[in-house]
Amino acid sequence: MDDGFHNNMIAPEELPAYEDVPLLPVSPRFAIYSVVSQGIAWSIIALGSTLALIVGEMFQGPATVAPFAALFLGAGFASLSWLDARKRAYGLREHDLIYARGIIVRRTVILPLSRVQHVETASGPLERHFNLVRLTCYTAGGLGADLVIGGLERDRAELVRQFLLSRIHGRDGEETQGDSDERR
């Protein structure tokens, strides 16, 4: 008796390679945004350590190096942030969303669209200044965001969001149609 269910073996060499998918880079403005946000954070640290020196009247010893160390570290992290932002890319396929990032440790997330339950976009004041948006995808059973793609231009993020929502609503419509067929 054939129950219609088949689960055939697939040879690993026959699997499609996700590395062959041409990924789209995030907005070039994301690199500038990353450097500016790092610069702001490290400038605040440098300013705070300078104020601590002035208020504490500690103009001698190793503490005097703190503001310069903060600026030096800030420049290093800003450079890494620039490189990281330039390596971020995403790909949207019929059945999944791919996001790759990282310069030292390369991380690639492949999110099946069938698992996406909710999609949202967000942007802070600095992101809005650069016309950038973060696209966040939540899946069933997840405790938090399962995929966050930062650095998308507002129009592009909205197109991707609408595509994902259409997939979610199309899937819900299929389930609803199936449910109503079963009730008859």
C-alpha positions as CSV (number, residue, x, y, z in Angstrom):
1,M,0.0,0.0,0.0
2,D,1.4,3.4,-1.0
3,D,0.5,6.1,1.5
4,G,2.0,8.8,-0.8
5,F,4.7,9.8,1.6
6,H,8.3,9.5,0.3
7,N,11.5,10.6,1.9
8,N,14.2,9.7,-0.5
9,M,17.9,10.1,0.3
10,I,19.8,13.0,-1.3
11,A,23.5,12.7,-2.0
12,P,25.3,15.7,-0.4
13,E,27.1,16.5,-3.7
14,E,23.7,17.0,-5.3
15,L,22.5,19.6,-2.9
16,P,22.5,23.2,-4.2
17,A,25.3,25.3,-2.8
18,Y,24.1,28.5,-1.1
19,E,27.5,30.0,-1.8
20,D,26.5,30.1,-5.5
21,V,23.6,32.5,-4.8
22,P,24.5,36.0,-5.9
23,L,23.9,38.1,-2.8
24,L,23.0,41.8,-2.9
25,P,25.1,44.1,-0.7
26,V,23.4,46.3,1.8
27,S,23.4,50.0,1.2
28,P,26.8,51.7,0.9
29,R,25.6,54.3,3.3
30,F,25.5,51.5,6.0
31,A,29.3,51.6,6.2
32,I,29.3,55.4,6.8
33,Y,26.5,54.9,9.4
34,S,28.5,52.3,11.1
35,V,31.6,54.5,11.3
36,V,29.6,57.5,12.6
37,S,27.8,55.4,15.2
38,Q,31.1,53.9,16.4
39,G,32.7,57.4,16.4
40,I,29.9,58.8,18.5
41,A,30.1,56.0,21.1
42,W,33.9,56.2,21.4
43,S,33.9,60.0,21.5
44,I,31.6,59.8,24.5
45,I,33.9,57.4,26.2
46,A,36.9,59.7,25.5
47,L,35.0,62.7,26.7
48,G,34.0,60.9,29.8
49,S,37.5,59.8,30.6
50,T,38.7,63.4,30.0
51,L,36.1,64.8,32.3
52,A,37.1,62.2,34.9
53,L,40.7,63.4,34.7
54,I,39.7,67.0,35.1
55,V,37.2,66.5,37.9
56,G,39.6,64.0,39.7
57,E,42.5,66.3,39.0
58,M,44.5,63.2,38.0
59,F,46.9,64.7,35.5
60,Q,49.7,62.3,36.3
61,G,50.3,58.6,35.7
62,P,48.6,56.1,33.5
63,A,45.1,57.7,33.8
64,T,46.2,60.5,31.5
65,V,46.4,58.0,28.7
66,A,42.8,57.0,28.9
67,P,41.3,59.6,26.6
68,F,43.9,58.9,23.9
69,A,43.4,55.1,24.3
70,A,39.7,55.6,23.9
71,L,40.2,57.5,20.7
72,F,42.7,55.0,19.4
73,L,40.4,52.1,20.2
74,G,37.5,54.0,18.6
75,A,39.4,54.5,15.4
76,G,40.2,50.7,15.3
77,F,36.6,49.7,16.0
78,A,35.4,52.2,13.4
79,S,37.7,50.7,10.8
80,L,36.5,47.2,11.6
81,S,32.9,48.4,11.5
82,W,33.5,49.9,8.0
83,L,34.9,46.6,6.8
84,D,32.1,44.6,8.3
85,A,29.5,46.8,6.8
86,R,31.0,46.4,3.3
87,K,30.9,42.6,3.6
88,R,27.2,42.4,4.6
89,A,24.9,41.0,1.9
90,Y,21.5,39.3,1.6
91,G,19.6,37.3,-1.0
92,L,15.9,36.7,-1.3
93,R,14.9,33.5,-3.1
94,E,11.5,31.9,-3.6
95,H,11.7,29.8,-0.5
96,D,14.3,31.4,1.8
97,L,16.1,34.6,2.8
98,I,19.9,34.5,3.1
99,Y,22.0,37.0,5.1
100,A,25.8,36.9,5.3
101,R,28.0,39.1,7.5
102,G,31.4,39.2,9.3
103,I,35.0,39.8,8.3
104,I,36.9,37.5,10.6
105,V,34.2,35.1,11.4
106,R,31.8,34.8,8.4
107,R,28.3,34.0,9.4
108,T,25.5,33.1,7.0
109,V,21.9,32.7,8.1
110,I,19.4,31.0,5.8
111,L,15.8,31.5,6.9
112,P,13.1,29.4,5.3
113,L,10.2,31.7,4.4
114,S,7.7,29.0,5.5
115,R,8.9,29.6,9.1
116,V,8.5,33.4,9.0
117,Q,5.5,34.5,11.2
118,H,6.1,38.2,11.5
119,V,8.2,40.9,9.8
120,E,8.9,44.4,11.0
121,T,11.1,47.4,10.1
122,A,12.7,49.8,12.4
123,S,15.2,52.7,12.3
124,G,16.7,54.9,14.9
125,P,17.4,58.6,14.4
126,L,20.9,58.1,13.0
127,E,19.6,55.4,10.7
128,R,16.8,57.6,9.5
129,H,19.4,60.3,8.7
130,F,21.1,57.9,6.4
131,N,17.8,56.6,5.1
132,L,18.5,53.1,6.5
133,V,16.2,50.5,7.9
134,R,16.6,47.3,9.9
135,L,14.4,44.4,8.7
136,T,13.6,41.9,11.4
137,C,12.1,38.5,10.8
138,Y,10.5,36.4,13.6
139,T,9.7,32.7,13.2
140,A,7.3,30.4,14.9
141,G,8.4,29.3,18.3
142,G,11.3,31.8,18.4
143,L,11.9,33.8,21.6
144,G,13.2,36.8,19.7
145,A,14.2,38.0,16.3
146,D,15.6,35.2,14.2
147,L,17.1,37.4,11.5
148,V,17.9,41.1,11.5
149,I,19.2,42.6,8.3
150,G,20.6,46.0,9.0
151,G,21.6,48.6,6.4
152,L,18.8,48.3,3.9
153,E,17.6,51.4,2.2
154,R,14.1,52.3,3.2
155,D,12.5,51.6,-0.3
156,R,14.3,48.2,-0.6
157,A,13.4,47.2,3.0
158,E,9.7,48.0,2.2
159,L,9.8,45.9,-1.0
160,V,11.4,42.9,0.9
161,R,8.9,43.3,3.8
162,Q,5.9,43.4,1.4
163,F,7.2,40.2,-0.4
164,L,7.6,38.4,2.9
165,L,4.2,39.6,4.1
166,S,2.6,38.4,0.9
167,R,4.2,35.0,1.4
168,I,2.9,34.9,5.0
169,H,-0.6,35.9,4.0
170,G,-0.6,33.6,1.0
171,R,0.3,30.7,3.3
172,D,-2.4,31.8,5.8
173,G,-4.9,31.8,2.9
174,E,-3.9,28.3,1.9
175,E,-4.3,27.1,5.5
176,T,-7.6,28.9,5.8
177,Q,-8.8,27.4,2.5
178,G,-7.7,23.9,3.6
179,D,-9.4,24.4,7.0
180,S,-12.7,25.3,5.3
181,D,-12.5,22.3,3.0
182,E,-12.1,20.0,6.0
183,R,-15.2,21.5,7.7
184,R,-17.5,20.7,4.7
